[in-house]
Amino acid sequence: HRHLTGIDGLQPHEIAFLLDEAENWVEANRTHAKSAAPLAGLTQINAFFENSTRTLLSFEIAGKRLGADVVNMHAAQSSVKKGETLIDTAQTLNAMRADVIVIRHMSSGAVKMIADKVDCAVLNAGDGRHEHPTQALLDALTIRRRRGTIANQRVVICGDVLHSRVARSNILSLTALAAEVRVCAPSTLMPKAIERMGVTAFTDFDAALEGADVVMMLRLQNERMDGALVPSPREYRLRYGLTEQRLARAVPGAMVMHPGPMNRGVEIDSAVADGPQSAITEQVAMGVAVRMACLDVLTRRARGVEAW
Ligand code: CP
């Protein structure tokens, strides 16, 4: 693969390969081992057309730990504000001879469109409702490290599944790695025919939680609602909020995940988010290792190293 535009199209062994590569970087980061700086002399451009804290910072840290020259382009301060098109922006970045471009964009498919226009590797940092592949990889790595395996783990993904690129990428990766995936959402926030993705759909969160090994909560994405009928925050918490009482329905010690940013007191209570079963800060830590692995693997071809 020249680019990482999504989990879709990756074989299970390729997903596992990226997780194994990330595992090496977890160890190097933990021991502060000086890495060999495989990306030294390469230019990485992070082009973010939509807000981000975790993804942007971890891609920047990952690139710097690998020795790349990292440049951030924030759309709010760029000529995008003067009406420059996405294609013209992509061709401008390409003309600066970037070696790898990381893109976040509010439109589904925008990253693929740019990938088709440029000469270097492109990594998707989240495009609209489509995919967020490095989030799914860091989630899979966090599960594999805590639970020992992904196969046969019962994973419940609950929240605004309809608008969630995180849910979509996670469903693709977790089903590929043989997890049992349940999705749960109010009917207005559940995609039609979601079962075709190999998951079981629930509108009753209590039922979905029975025997869950992993509970992954999603944020209500108010910026993408387009008039969808949504319960009030209070109603939402009553039916879909992860409270301590509700978490007791899952297996003892079940792990709790959230990609962030969280709406505390809506989809997740602070007692759970900050509790002993929470893996939320671990997810953030795994994000750096996963992004190091993806940047390393995707630039191998350009560096004359055997690619994956
Ligand atoms: N999980 C995630 O993508 O967070 P950011 O929007 O802060 O990057």
Boltz pocket constraint, residues with backbone or C-beta under 6 A from the ligand:
constraints:
  - pocket:
      binder: B
      contacts: [[A, 51], [A, 52], [A, 53], [A, 54], [A, 55], [A, 56], [A, 125], [A, 126], [A, 135], [A, 259], [A, 260], [A, 261]]
      max_distance: 6.0
